[in-house]
């Protein structure tokens, strides 16, 4: 499955705003809501993630089609990493351990900001390195017109 790479970046921008609001308000419940957003993206896929739906319905129709598509696996892994940090932070805030909440939220905010501002996805990079260590084929971006060719090549590589 491949996605428009601008969608996860849009999601990271919204996430940056939400996480900044969490740091300002120390709201464990707002961070828990962000954890739910991360969970949907990690478990159900980016097409069902709330920020992905917003991107597809409100932003994407106003843009030209992307020149290349991105494999969905790295951003989904990044969503799972964000979920872990959001859960730790929410538990910290809600249990009265504000320092734990602040640190976990700050780490997640840093990663979201890097993706939103500089198109550098830390979770995606970790995923790609893990895949390489496991010796699996790695494809992150492909031109739109080559999506089917790349999928066939990956299927052939996994079959051997």
N, C-alpha and C positions, 0 to 999 in steps of 0.2 A: 504494500500500500504506500502510495506517495501523496504528499500534501504540498500545497502552496507554501513555500518557506516564509512568506510574509505573515501567514496566520499565526504560527507560534511566536513570532516577534511581536505581533499585535497583542497576543495574550500576555507576553512578558511585560509589555508596557502597562496593561491594565493591572497585572499582578504587582508591578512596582508601585503603583498608586495605592493599591490596597495594603500592601505591606508597610509602606510609609505611614499610612493612616493607623495601622496597628501599632507601630512604634510611637506615634504621637499620642494615641489614646490608651495604650496598654490594654487593648481589648482582646481578651482570650477568645471571646465568642466570634469576633470578626476574623481572627486567625483560624478558628475552627471552620468557619464558612469557607475560607480560602483553602483549607485542607480538603474540604468536600470537592471543591473545583479541581484541585490537583488529583484527587482520587478518581473522579470521573474521567479525566484525561488519561490517567495511567491505566485504568482498568478497562473502560469501555472504548477508549480511543479518542483521538483528537477531534474526530468528526462530531462526537457527542459532548465534548467539553463545552461548558457555557461560553467561554471567550471565543472558542472556535466557531460556535453558532453565530455569535455576534459578528465576528469577522466575515463569515460567509454571507450573512444576510444584509449587513449594513455597509461594509467596507469593500469587499471583493467586487461587487457589481460596478463600483465606480472606478476600478483599476483595470489596466490592460492585463491580459493573461500573463502569468509569470513565464520567464524565459526558460526556467528549469524548475524541476520539482525536487522535493526532499523526501528521503525515506522517512516513514513515520516512526520507526523504532527508536532512533536517538531522542527525538523530542518526548516520546512517551516515557522513556527511561528518565529523562530530566523531570518530567511530571512526578514520577515516583520518588525521586530524590527530594523534590520540593515538598511532596506529601510528608516524607519522613521529618524534614525540618519543621514543617507547619504543625505536625502532631506534637513533636517535642516542645515547640514553643507554646502551643495552646495549652498543653498540660501544665507547663511551667507557669504561665499566667494564671490559669484557673486554680492551680494548687497554691498560689501565693508565692511562688518562686520567680519573682519578676526578672531576676538576673538570667535565669535559664530562658525565659520567654524572650527577653531582649536579644540575647546572643543568637538563639536559633532564628529569630525573625531577621536579625541583621544579616546573617549568612544567606538566608533565602533572598532577602532584598538585594544584596550584592550580586548574586547570580542572576536574578531577574533583570536588574539594571544593566548588567553587562550584555545580556541578550537584547534588551530593548534598545539600548543606546548604540552598541557597537556590533550587533549581530554576532556575538561570541557566546555560544551556549555551553556553559561549563558541564552540565549534565550530559549533553550530546557528546562532548569531547571524551568524557569518562566512558560513556557507552562504546564509542568507537575504539578506544584503547582496550577495553575489555574484550571486545569482539576480535580484535587483532591478536590478543594474547591467546584466545581460544582457537585461533587459526581458521576463522571463518572468513568468507569473502566480505569485503567492506565496500558498500556503495552508499554515499550520502546524498549527493546531488546528481541529477541526470537531466539532460535536455528533455523538454516535454515530448518531443517526437521520438525519443528513444526509450520511453518507459517500458513498452512491451518487450523490446529487445533485451533490456537489462533484467526484467523479471524472468525471461526465459533462460538467460545466462545464469542467474542465481539458482533457479530450479535445477539446472544441469549440474552446477557446482555442488549443491547439497546432495544430489543423488549419488555422486561418486564417493 
